Amino acid sequence: MRGYAAITFGHVIISAREPSDGLWLHERRHVEQYERIGLAFIPLYLWFMLRRGYRTHPFERDASGAARLFD
């Protein structure tokens, strides 16, 4: 998981360390995105990552916004 604090696959969140509350909310939002979009989430996530990168990725921006609500 080089470069990432955590990663989410469907309903599974994997973290290299104990996640902070903000990180937990960020990853939980990815679970919600997966539940809403279904299996298309994975190819869409990868497509956006290739086209836009992390900072402007709409799924990441949404998840970061959810985590900021905690702060």
C-alpha positions as CSV (number, residue, x, y, z in Angstrom):
1,M,0.0,0.0,0.0
2,R,2.9,2.3,-0.7
3,G,1.7,5.9,-0.8
4,Y,-1.7,5.2,0.6
5,A,-2.9,5.2,4.3
6,A,-5.8,2.8,3.4
7,I,-7.5,1.2,0.5
8,T,-11.1,0.0,0.1
9,F,-12.3,-3.0,-2.0
10,G,-16.1,-3.2,-1.9
11,H,-17.0,-3.6,1.8
12,V,-13.4,-4.3,2.9
13,I,-11.2,-1.5,4.3
14,I,-7.5,-2.3,4.6
15,S,-5.3,0.0,6.6
16,A,-1.6,-0.2,7.3
17,R,-2.2,1.3,10.7
18,E,-5.0,2.1,13.1
19,P,-7.1,4.6,11.0
20,S,-7.9,8.0,12.4
21,D,-11.6,9.0,12.6
22,G,-11.2,11.1,9.4
23,L,-9.5,8.3,7.5
24,W,-12.2,5.9,8.6
25,L,-14.9,8.3,7.4
26,H,-13.1,8.8,4.1
27,E,-12.8,5.0,3.4
28,R,-16.4,4.5,4.7
29,R,-17.6,6.9,2.0
30,H,-15.9,4.7,-0.6
31,V,-17.9,1.8,0.7
32,E,-21.1,3.9,0.3
33,Q,-20.0,4.8,-3.3
34,Y,-19.5,1.1,-4.0
35,E,-22.9,0.3,-2.6
36,R,-24.5,3.0,-4.8
37,I,-22.6,2.3,-8.0
38,G,-22.1,-1.4,-7.7
39,L,-19.4,-3.3,-9.6
40,A,-19.0,-0.4,-12.0
41,F,-17.3,1.4,-9.2
42,I,-13.9,-0.3,-9.7
43,P,-13.5,0.4,-13.5
44,L,-14.9,3.9,-13.0
45,Y,-12.5,4.6,-10.1
46,L,-9.5,3.4,-12.2
47,W,-10.7,5.4,-15.3
48,F,-11.0,8.6,-13.2
49,M,-7.6,8.0,-11.6
50,L,-6.0,7.6,-15.1
51,R,-7.8,10.7,-16.5
52,R,-7.8,13.1,-13.6
53,G,-5.3,11.8,-11.0
54,Y,-6.0,11.7,-7.2
55,R,-6.5,15.4,-6.4
56,T,-9.4,15.9,-8.9
57,H,-10.8,12.4,-8.8
58,P,-14.6,12.9,-8.1
59,F,-14.8,9.8,-5.8
60,E,-11.8,11.0,-3.8
61,R,-13.1,14.6,-3.6
62,D,-16.4,13.2,-2.3
63,A,-14.7,11.0,0.3
64,S,-12.4,13.8,1.4
65,G,-15.4,16.1,1.9
66,A,-17.1,13.4,4.1
67,A,-13.9,13.2,6.2
68,R,-13.8,17.0,6.6
69,L,-17.2,17.1,8.0
70,F,-15.7,15.3,11.0
71,D,-13.1,18.0,11.6
